[in-house]
Amino acid sequence: MAVVLPAVVEELLSEMAAAVQESARIPDEYLLSLKFLFGSSATQALDLVDRQSITLISSPSGRHVYQCKHLLAVYLSQVMRTCQQLSVSDKQLTDILLMEKKQEA
């Protein structure tokens, strides 16, 4: 299931990606826009990204899972190219997902 973002958020993330590609940093105006749109969630997401706490786990079957409950942080880690990569077997990915589900219960 794909997540659909409002057009303004997609545009902001696109502009941020272009800025990062050009200068390897996000200009303050974009950070202020994030704060305006998302409030304190933006600060929490940026903190996760700064600590490189977002991991993309992938398996040979082509499944991809992000290990982080903060969706904005996932998008920002993609934009800033700070997302950690981890390749695991299909069984390991299943075990990770089942462990996450048990922790939620």
LUMTORVO-114664 format. One line per 5 residues: for each residue x, y, z of N, C-alpha, C. Coordinates in steps of 0.05 Angstrom, whole numbers. Atoms other than C-alpha are relative to their C-alpha. Layout:
X:Y:Z:X:Y:Z:X:Y:Z  ... $
***
This chain:
17:-23:0:0:0:0:18:25:0  -16:-24:3:30:66:-22:-11:22:18  9:-23:-16:27:127:23:-1:24:-19  3:-24:16:1:189:-12:3:25:17  -5:-24:-16:27:255:14:-14:23:-13 $
11:-24:12:-7:322:5:21:13:-19  -17:-12:21:21:360:-55:21:19:12  -19:-19:-11:53:413:-12:23:-14:14  -21:15:-14:92:361:28:18:-13:-22  -16:11:22:114:326:-36:18:21:-13 $
-15:-22:12:137:392:-65:23:8:19  -20:-7:-20:175:410:-1:23:-21:0  -20:21:0:210:342:1:17:0:-26  -14:-1:26:228:348:-73:20:23:0  -18:-23:-1:258:417:-62:23:-5:19 $
-21:7:-20:296:392:-1:20:-19:-12  -18:19:13:324:334:-41:19:14:-20  -16:-15:19:348:381:-95:22:17:14  -19:-16:-15:381:426:-43:22:-17:12  -20:19:-11:416:367:-10:19:-9:-21 $
-17:9:22:441:344:-77:20:22:-8  -17:-22:8:469:413:-92:21:7:21  -18:-10:-20:499:432:-25:4:-18:24  -3:20:-21:494:370:20:-11:10:27  13:-9:-25:451:409:70:-28:11:-8 $
27:-11:4:380:433:79:-1:29:9  2:-28:-8:370:508:78:-20:5:22  17:-7:-23:338:540:139:-29:4:-8  28:-5:8:276:561:99:-16:-26:-2  14:26:2:259:488:86:-5:-12:28 $
3:9:-27:270:471:159:-23:14:14  22:-16:-11:223:527:179:-27:-9:-12  25:10:13:171:501:129:-8:-27:13  6:26:-14:177:431:161:-13:5:27  10:-6:-27:166:461:230:-28:11:-2 $
27:-11:4:105:500:204:-20:-22:-6  18:21:9:74:439:171:-4:-22:21  1:24:-18:90:386:224:4:6:29  -3:-7:-28:102:424:288:23:-14:13  -21:13:-15:143:388:341:8:-27:-12 $
-7:25:13:141:324:300:23:3:-19  -22:-5:18:189:356:251:27:-1:15  -24:0:-17:240:366:307:8:-29:7  -5:28:-7:233:294:329:10:-16:-23  -9:14:24:240:269:258:28:7:-7 $
-28:-9:6:302:311:245:20:-11:20  -18:11:-20:332:286:310:7:-29:-7  -5:28:8:323:213:287:18:-1:-24  -17:0:25:354:230:219:28:8:7  -27:-8:-8:413:266:251:15:-22:14 $
-13:23:-14:426:205:294:3:-25:-18  -1:22:19:421:161:232:-14:-24:11  16:21:-13:367:120:267:-19:-14:-18  19:12:19:329:101:205:15:-22:-16  -13:22:14:346:33:174:-20:-12:-20 $
15:14:21:320:4:109:9:-29:0  -7:28:0:318:-71:116:-12:-13:-25  9:12:25:314:-110:51:7:-30:0  -4:29:2:309:-184:35:2:-8:-29  -3:9:28:325:-225:-28:-26:-1:-15 $
25:2:14:251:-231:-44:-10:28:-10  7:-27:9:249:-155:-55:-17:15:20  15:-15:-20:213:-136:8:18:20:14  -14:-22:-13:233:-71:41:-16:10:24  13:-9:-24:217:-49:111:18:21:13 $
-15:-20:-15:238:14:148:-3:-5:29  2:5:-28:255:5:221:0:27:14  4:-25:-13:227:68:250:-30:7:-2  29:-5:1:155:88:270:-6:29:-8  4:-28:6:164:161:249:2:3:-30 $
1:-1:30:142:166:176:14:24:-11  -14:-24:9:168:237:168:30:-4:1  -28:6:-2:236:214:191:10:-18:-22  -6:18:22:235:159:139:4:17:-26  -2:-17:25:221:210:83:25:18:1 $
-23:-18:-3:274:258:110:26:-15:-3  -25:16:2:326:203:115:5:-7:-30  -3:5:29:313:187:41:11:26:-13  -8:-26:12:319:261:23:30:6:6  -27:-7:-9:383:270:63:20:-22:-5 $
-17:23:6:411:202:42:16:-9:24  -13:10:-24:426:182:113:-12:-26:10  13:25:-7:384:119:114:20:-23:0  -18:23:-2:423:59:138:-12:-23:-17  9:22:16:418:-3:94:8:-26:14 $
-5:26:-12:413:-74:120:-13:-21:-17  11:23:15:405:-137:78:-1:-24:18  4:24:-17:376:-198:112:-13:-21:-17  14:22:14:349:-265:91:-30:4:4  29:-2:-3:274:-273:81:-9:-9:28 $
7:10:-27:270:-313:146:6:21:21  -8:-21:-20:307:-259:185:-20:23:-1  19:-22:3:259:-206:157:-26:-8:13  25:9:-13:199:-248:178:3:0:30  -4:-1:-28:229:-256:247:-1:28:12 $
0:-28:-9:240:-181:253:-28:10:1  28:-9:0:168:-167:233:-16:-12:21  16:13:-22:140:-218:281:8:10:27  -9:-11:-25:183:-191:337:-13:28:5  12:-27:-2:157:-120:323:-30:-3:7 $
29:4:-5:85:-146:323:-4:-8:29  2:8:-29:96:-180:391:4:23:18  -6:-22:-17:125:-117:420:-24:20:1  23:-18:2:64:-77:397:-24:-11:17  23:12:-14:16:-126:431:2:3:30 $
***
